[in-house]
């Protein structure tokens, strides 16, 4: 099976091609410019490096959120465009689950955190159990203070492994509150399209992949611009 995966939910966009579980090519780029300007050339480059093309793909895996509102829209729109008119399935992957996949099968409590601004992080909790990744909470927007309280009260005996672009936001507060934080290699803290692919392939095996035209973003909050427009 050949999978193209994309993650546009953070400050860095990434794309990867996997075949039968092996990474053929993966690349990242800054999303400082318009995500759409960066992403399509990135996808074309990794397909070329993997000696693959759209017609050879079996699955699209796309991180559908939570994350940057604009980035999520760009990723979903591209996946829809790539899948249009083709007999392809698409896996709508939770960004937090893909981040947790980076850590599998390390021991500890997996704690993905993404900078959600306004004093919050996007987060969910996971751990490795019985040879698989197990979700402990739904995706949510939560303040680092509330997250620290939850970790201290409910998971006080566990080492917490932080991953994601919100580590710099959450780590100082969790450490100050006495949460036991484990060491995570810097390379594993970054968003990875290869992890999006691996989660997406499990979703396909579980019958959770959909037609690309049914993909939709996962928003945990309204976009600030929409809020401001409504409130005048």
C-alpha positions as CSV (number, residue, x, y, z in Angstrom):
1,X,0.0,0.0,0.0
2,X,1.3,3.5,-0.9
3,X,0.2,6.4,1.3
4,X,0.6,10.1,0.8
5,X,0.3,12.0,4.1
6,X,0.2,15.7,4.8
7,X,0.2,17.8,7.9
8,X,-0.4,21.5,7.6
9,X,-1.7,22.1,11.1
10,X,1.4,23.8,12.7
11,X,4.0,26.4,11.9
12,X,5.8,23.8,9.8
13,X,4.1,21.8,7.1
14,X,5.2,18.3,6.3
15,X,4.5,15.6,3.7
16,X,5.5,12.0,3.4
17,X,5.1,9.0,1.1
18,X,5.1,5.5,2.7
19,X,4.9,2.2,1.0
20,X,4.1,-0.9,3.0
21,X,5.0,0.9,6.2
22,X,8.4,2.1,5.0
23,X,9.1,5.9,4.5
24,X,10.1,6.5,0.9
25,X,10.4,10.2,1.3
26,X,9.5,12.9,3.8
27,X,10.1,16.7,3.8
28,X,9.2,19.7,5.8
29,X,8.9,23.4,5.1
30,X,8.1,26.6,7.0
31,X,4.5,27.7,6.7
32,X,5.5,31.3,7.1
33,X,4.2,32.0,3.6
34,X,0.8,30.9,2.5
35,X,0.4,27.2,3.2
36,X,-1.0,26.5,-0.2
37,X,2.1,28.1,-1.9
38,X,4.4,25.8,0.1
39,X,2.5,22.6,0.2
40,X,1.9,21.6,-3.4
41,X,5.6,22.0,-4.4
42,X,6.5,20.0,-1.3
43,X,4.1,17.2,-2.3
44,X,5.4,17.2,-5.9
45,X,8.9,16.9,-4.6
46,X,8.4,14.0,-2.3
47,X,6.3,12.1,-4.9
48,X,9.2,12.6,-7.3
49,X,11.7,11.5,-4.7
50,X,9.7,8.4,-4.0
51,X,9.2,7.7,-7.7
52,X,5.5,7.7,-7.3
53,X,2.6,9.7,-8.6
54,X,-1.0,10.3,-7.7
55,X,-2.2,7.4,-9.8
56,X,0.0,5.0,-7.8
57,X,-1.5,6.0,-4.4
58,X,-3.8,3.8,-2.4
59,X,-4.5,6.2,0.5
60,X,-4.4,9.9,1.4
61,X,-3.8,10.7,5.1
62,X,-4.3,14.2,6.2
63,X,-4.1,15.9,9.6
64,X,-7.5,17.5,9.9
65,X,-7.0,19.3,13.3
66,X,-6.9,20.6,15.8
67,X,-4.4,23.2,14.8
68,X,-4.0,26.4,12.8
69,X,-7.4,27.3,11.3
70,X,-5.8,28.4,7.9
71,X,-3.4,25.4,7.9
72,X,-6.2,22.8,8.5
73,X,-8.3,24.3,5.7
74,X,-5.3,24.2,3.3
75,X,-4.5,20.6,4.0
76,X,-8.1,19.4,3.7
77,X,-8.6,21.4,0.5
78,X,-5.5,19.9,-1.1
79,X,-6.4,16.3,-0.1
80,X,-9.9,16.9,-1.7
81,X,-8.3,18.2,-4.8
82,X,-5.8,15.3,-5.1
83,X,-8.5,12.8,-4.6
84,X,-11.1,14.3,-6.9
85,X,-12.1,12.0,-9.6
86,X,-9.8,9.2,-8.4
87,X,-10.6,5.9,-6.7
88,X,-8.8,6.9,-3.5
89,X,-9.7,6.7,0.2
90,X,-8.7,9.4,2.6
91,X,-8.0,9.1,6.4
92,X,-9.0,12.1,8.5
93,X,-6.3,12.0,11.2
94,X,-6.3,13.8,14.5
95,X,-3.3,15.9,14.8
96,X,-2.8,15.0,18.5
97,X,-2.9,11.3,17.7
98,X,-0.3,11.7,15.0
99,X,1.9,13.5,17.5
100,X,1.4,10.8,20.0
101,X,2.4,8.3,17.3
102,X,5.8,10.0,17.2
103,X,6.4,8.6,20.7
104,X,5.2,5.0,20.3
105,X,6.1,2.7,21.9
106,X,8.0,4.7,24.6
107,X,6.9,4.3,28.2
108,X,5.1,7.2,29.8
109,X,2.0,9.4,29.4
110,X,2.0,10.9,25.9
111,X,0.9,14.5,26.1
112,X,0.7,16.3,22.7
113,X,0.4,20.1,23.0
114,X,-0.1,22.6,20.2
115,X,-0.1,26.3,20.7
116,X,-3.7,27.4,20.5
117,X,-3.0,31.0,21.5
118,X,-5.2,32.9,23.9
119,X,-3.5,31.1,26.8
120,X,-4.5,27.6,25.8
121,X,-3.0,24.5,24.1
122,X,-4.7,21.9,21.9
123,X,-4.2,18.6,23.7
124,X,-5.1,15.0,24.3
125,X,-3.6,12.3,26.4
126,X,-2.4,8.9,25.2
127,X,-0.3,5.9,26.3
128,X,1.0,2.7,24.7
129,X,-0.9,-0.3,26.0
130,X,-0.9,-3.9,24.7
131,X,1.2,-3.0,21.7
132,X,-1.1,-0.2,20.5
133,X,-1.7,3.5,21.0
134,X,-4.6,4.1,23.4
135,X,-6.4,7.5,23.6
136,X,-7.3,8.6,27.2
137,X,-9.0,11.9,26.5
138,X,-10.7,13.6,23.5
139,X,-9.0,16.4,21.7
140,X,-9.6,19.6,23.6
141,X,-8.4,23.2,24.1
142,X,-7.1,23.6,27.6
143,X,-5.0,26.0,29.6
144,X,-1.6,24.8,30.7
145,X,-2.6,25.5,34.3
146,X,-5.7,23.2,33.9
147,X,-3.6,20.6,32.2
148,X,-1.0,20.7,35.0
149,X,-3.8,20.2,37.6
150,X,-5.2,17.2,35.7
151,X,-1.8,15.6,35.3
152,X,-0.9,16.2,39.0
153,X,-4.2,14.8,40.3
154,X,-4.9,12.0,37.9
155,X,-1.5,10.9,36.6
156,X,0.8,11.8,39.4
157,X,2.7,8.5,39.2
158,X,3.5,8.8,35.5
159,X,6.3,10.4,33.5
160,X,4.8,12.9,31.1
161,X,6.2,13.1,27.6
162,X,5.5,16.4,25.8
163,X,5.4,16.6,22.0
164,X,4.2,19.2,19.6
165,X,4.7,22.9,18.7
166,X,3.2,23.9,22.0
167,X,5.9,22.4,24.2
168,X,7.5,25.8,24.8
169,X,4.1,27.1,26.0
170,X,3.2,24.2,28.3
171,X,6.6,22.9,29.6
172,X,7.5,25.8,31.9
173,X,4.1,25.8,33.6
174,X,3.9,22.0,34.0
175,X,7.4,22.0,35.4
176,X,6.6,24.8,37.8
177,X,3.5,22.8,39.1
178,X,5.7,19.8,39.8
179,X,4.6,17.5,36.9
180,X,7.2,14.8,36.2
181,X,8.4,15.5,32.7
182,X,10.5,12.9,30.7
183,X,13.1,13.6,28.1
184,X,11.9,13.5,24.5
185,X,14.4,13.8,21.6
186,X,13.9,17.1,19.7
187,X,13.2,15.2,16.5
188,X,10.2,13.5,18.0
189,X,8.6,16.7,19.2
190,X,8.1,17.9,15.7
191,X,5.0,17.3,13.6
192,X,5.6,14.3,11.2
193,X,3.6,13.4,8.1
194,X,5.0,9.9,8.5
195,X,3.2,9.6,11.7
196,X,0.0,10.9,10.1
197,X,0.4,8.2,7.5
198,X,0.8,5.4,10.1
199,X,-2.3,6.5,12.0
200,X,-4.2,6.9,8.7
201,X,-3.2,3.3,7.6
202,X,-4.6,2.0,10.9
203,X,-7.8,3.9,10.2
204,X,-8.1,2.4,6.8
205,X,-7.6,-1.1,8.2
206,X,-10.4,-0.3,10.8
207,X,-12.8,0.9,8.0
208,X,-12.6,4.5,9.1
209,X,-11.2,6.0,5.8
210,X,-13.7,8.0,3.7
211,X,-14.1,9.4,0.2
212,X,-11.9,12.5,-0.1
213,X,-14.9,14.7,-0.7
214,X,-16.2,13.9,2.8
215,X,-13.1,15.2,4.5
216,X,-13.7,18.2,6.8
217,X,-11.6,20.2,9.3
218,X,-11.8,19.6,13.0
219,X,-12.1,22.9,14.9
220,X,-12.2,23.0,18.6
221,X,-12.8,26.7,18.7
222,X,-14.1,29.3,16.3
223,X,-11.5,31.1,14.2
224,X,-10.7,34.4,15.9
225,X,-11.5,36.3,12.7
226,X,-15.0,34.8,12.6
227,X,-15.5,35.6,16.3
228,X,-14.4,39.2,15.8
229,X,-16.7,39.6,12.7
230,X,-19.7,38.3,14.6
231,X,-19.1,40.5,17.6
232,X,-18.7,43.5,15.5
